[in-house]
Amino acid sequence: MHLYHLLQSGRRLSLYNKHIPMDERLRKQLEFIVEIDKEKNILRQTHLSGHGRRENDAEHAWHMAIMAYLLQEYSNEKIDVAKVMLMCLIHDIVEIEAGDTYAYDEDAKKTQKAREAAAKEKIYSMLPADQKLSLTALFDEFEAAETPEARFARAMDNLQPLLLNHSNGGSDWREHQVSAKQVYERQSRTKYGSETLFEITDRILQENIKNGSLKDAAK
């Protein structure tokens, strides 16, 4: 079976066989690497700049990681930027199993935690125990948003789709009939990672309220 069709079928590629001898640790690592390629198939609601197609989770994570490096000087607190970048890169791997949950889909958000917890266990269990422990801990740190690194990574998670949506004239907000109040409820958390970037966020949102991309001006 061709690799593409194997991935599409949901089956996991077995690299450890008589034709490709290798130790168990390396086999697990390579199988995990192939598994997370599926993140490229998970489409988000955000469209690429220039009114392009919908972006996928892997593109979103890559963009966030680059942003974290470039914008680290605006963090409210001193951060380990390498840790932030890795946090950005892995934070949506669970969506391979759990699916993408749109930020403004209130019904889907009710089951999001449970779906992602099950997905985290299934996917990261493919790794050697030590790497499973370190990456799940990093994922949990991101979700809790209680450390400087997690707060800044969450700010990137908010800012990245906002910048793309703004570059497209707010079309994703209009398509889903999202209100300014809903967007402010999510985007206001950016201030915990970066007051400076929240100021820019606020200006962007005010511009989209004025041009009618957001339904109302209520915060």
C-alpha positions as CSV (number, residue, x, y, z in Angstrom):
1,M,0.0,0.0,0.0
2,H,1.3,3.5,-0.9
3,L,2.3,5.6,2.1
4,Y,-0.2,8.3,1.3
5,H,-3.1,5.8,1.2
6,L,-1.8,4.2,4.4
7,L,-1.9,7.5,6.2
8,Q,-5.3,8.4,4.8
9,S,-6.7,5.0,6.0
10,G,-5.7,5.9,9.6
11,R,-3.3,2.9,9.9
12,R,0.1,3.4,11.4
13,L,3.2,2.7,9.4
14,S,5.3,-0.2,10.8
15,L,9.0,0.5,10.1
16,Y,10.3,-2.2,12.3
17,N,10.4,-5.4,10.3
18,K,13.0,-7.9,9.0
19,H,13.8,-5.6,6.0
20,I,14.6,-2.5,8.2
21,P,16.2,-3.6,11.4
22,M,16.5,-1.0,14.1
23,D,16.2,-0.7,17.9
24,E,12.9,-0.3,19.6
25,R,13.4,3.3,20.7
26,L,14.3,4.5,17.2
27,R,11.4,2.6,15.7
28,K,9.0,4.4,18.1
29,Q,10.5,7.8,17.3
30,L,10.2,7.2,13.5
31,E,6.7,5.9,13.7
32,F,5.7,9.0,15.8
33,I,7.3,11.2,13.2
34,V,5.3,9.6,10.4
35,E,2.1,9.8,12.5
36,I,2.3,13.5,13.1
37,D,2.5,14.1,9.3
38,K,-1.3,13.7,9.5
39,E,-1.4,17.2,11.2
40,K,-1.0,18.6,7.6
41,N,-4.5,17.1,6.9
42,I,-6.3,18.9,9.7
43,L,-7.9,22.0,8.3
44,R,-8.7,25.1,10.3
45,Q,-11.3,27.7,9.7
46,T,-8.7,30.4,9.1
47,H,-7.7,31.1,5.5
48,L,-4.2,31.9,4.3
49,S,-3.3,35.5,3.6
50,G,-4.4,36.8,0.2
51,H,-7.8,35.0,0.5
52,G,-6.1,31.6,0.0
53,R,-7.3,28.2,1.0
54,R,-7.9,27.2,4.6
55,E,-4.7,26.7,6.5
56,N,-3.8,23.4,8.2
57,D,-2.7,22.7,11.7
58,A,0.9,22.2,10.8
59,E,1.1,25.5,9.0
60,H,-0.5,27.2,12.0
61,A,2.0,25.7,14.4
62,W,5.0,26.6,12.2
63,H,3.8,30.2,11.8
64,M,3.3,30.5,15.6
65,A,6.9,29.2,16.3
66,I,8.5,31.7,13.9
67,M,6.3,34.5,15.4
68,A,7.5,33.5,18.9
69,Y,11.1,33.9,17.9
70,L,10.6,37.2,16.1
71,L,8.3,38.7,18.8
72,Q,9.9,37.4,22.0
73,E,11.1,40.9,23.0
74,Y,7.4,41.8,23.6
75,S,6.8,39.2,26.2
76,N,5.7,40.6,29.5
77,E,8.2,38.3,31.2
78,K,11.6,36.7,30.4
79,I,11.0,33.5,28.5
80,D,12.9,30.5,27.2
81,V,12.1,31.1,23.5
82,A,13.2,27.6,22.4
83,K,10.7,26.1,24.9
84,V,8.0,28.4,23.6
85,M,8.7,27.5,20.0
86,L,8.5,23.7,20.8
87,M,5.3,24.4,22.7
88,C,3.9,26.1,19.6
89,L,5.0,23.2,17.4
90,I,3.3,20.5,19.4
91,H,0.2,22.2,20.8
92,D,-2.2,21.0,18.1
93,I,-0.8,17.5,17.4
94,V,-3.8,16.1,19.4
95,E,-6.1,17.4,16.7
96,I,-5.0,14.5,14.5
97,E,-7.3,12.4,16.6
98,A,-9.6,15.0,18.2
99,G,-10.1,17.2,15.2
100,D,-9.9,21.0,15.1
101,T,-12.3,22.9,17.4
102,Y,-13.2,26.3,16.1
103,A,-12.6,29.0,18.6
104,Y,-16.2,30.2,18.4
105,D,-18.1,26.9,18.2
106,E,-19.6,26.7,21.7
107,D,-21.0,23.2,21.3
108,A,-17.8,21.7,20.1
109,K,-15.9,23.4,23.0
110,K,-18.0,21.4,25.5
111,T,-16.3,18.2,24.5
112,Q,-12.9,19.6,23.5
113,K,-11.0,18.8,26.7
114,A,-12.1,15.2,26.8
115,R,-11.4,14.6,23.1
116,E,-8.0,16.1,23.4
117,A,-7.1,14.3,26.6
118,A,-7.9,10.9,24.9
119,A,-5.9,12.0,21.8
120,K,-2.9,13.1,23.8
121,E,-2.7,9.6,25.5
122,K,-3.1,7.8,22.2
123,I,-0.6,9.7,20.1
124,Y,2.1,10.5,22.6
125,S,2.1,6.9,23.8
126,M,3.8,6.0,20.5
127,L,7.0,7.6,21.8
128,P,9.6,6.2,24.2
129,A,8.4,6.8,27.8
130,D,10.7,9.6,28.6
131,Q,9.8,11.6,25.5
132,K,6.1,10.9,26.0
133,L,6.4,12.4,29.5
134,S,8.3,15.5,28.4
135,L,6.0,16.3,25.5
136,T,2.8,15.7,27.3
137,A,4.0,17.8,30.2
138,L,4.8,20.6,27.7
139,F,1.3,20.2,26.2
140,D,-0.3,20.4,29.6
141,E,1.8,23.5,30.5
142,F,0.5,25.2,27.3
143,E,-3.1,24.3,28.2
144,A,-2.7,25.6,31.8
145,A,-1.2,28.9,30.7
146,E,0.4,29.4,34.1
147,T,4.0,29.9,33.1
148,P,5.6,32.8,31.2
149,E,6.4,30.5,28.3
150,A,2.8,29.2,28.1
151,R,1.3,32.6,28.4
152,F,3.4,33.9,25.5
153,A,2.7,30.7,23.4
154,R,-1.0,31.3,24.0
155,A,-0.6,34.9,22.8
156,M,0.9,33.5,19.6
157,D,-2.0,31.1,19.2
158,N,-4.4,34.1,19.4
159,L,-2.4,36.5,17.3
160,Q,-1.6,34.2,14.4
161,P,-5.1,33.7,13.1
162,L,-6.1,37.3,13.9
163,L,-3.3,38.6,11.7
164,L,-4.4,36.3,8.8
165,N,-8.0,37.1,9.2
166,H,-7.3,40.9,9.3
167,S,-5.1,40.5,6.2
168,N,-8.2,39.1,4.5
169,G,-10.5,41.9,5.5
170,G,-12.0,40.0,8.4
171,S,-13.7,37.6,6.0
172,D,-13.6,34.6,8.4
173,W,-15.4,36.6,11.1
174,R,-18.0,37.7,8.6
175,E,-18.5,34.2,7.3
176,H,-19.1,32.7,10.7
177,Q,-21.0,35.8,12.0
178,V,-18.7,36.2,14.9
179,S,-19.3,39.2,17.2
180,A,-16.8,41.6,18.6
181,K,-17.7,40.5,22.1
182,Q,-16.8,36.9,21.2
183,V,-13.5,37.8,19.7
184,Y,-12.6,40.1,22.6
185,E,-13.3,37.3,25.1
186,R,-10.7,35.2,23.4
187,Q,-8.2,37.8,22.4
188,S,-8.1,39.6,25.8
189,R,-6.0,36.6,27.1
190,T,-3.2,37.8,24.9
191,K,-2.4,40.6,27.4
192,Y,-1.2,37.9,29.9
193,G,1.6,37.0,27.5
194,S,2.2,40.5,26.0
195,E,0.6,43.8,26.8
196,T,2.2,45.3,23.7
197,L,0.7,42.7,21.4
198,F,-2.7,43.1,23.0
199,E,-2.6,46.8,22.2
200,I,-2.0,46.0,18.6
201,T,-4.8,43.3,18.8
202,D,-7.2,45.9,20.1
203,R,-6.4,48.3,17.3
204,I,-7.0,45.6,14.7
205,L,-10.3,44.6,16.3
206,Q,-11.4,48.3,16.4
207,E,-10.7,48.6,12.7
208,N,-12.7,45.5,11.9
209,I,-15.6,46.8,14.0
210,K,-15.5,50.1,12.0
211,N,-15.5,48.3,8.7
212,G,-18.3,45.9,9.7
213,S,-16.3,42.7,9.7
214,L,-17.4,42.1,13.3
215,K,-21.0,42.2,14.1
216,D,-21.1,44.6,17.0
217,A,-18.9,46.9,19.0
218,A,-19.6,45.4,22.5
219,K,-16.5,44.2,24.4
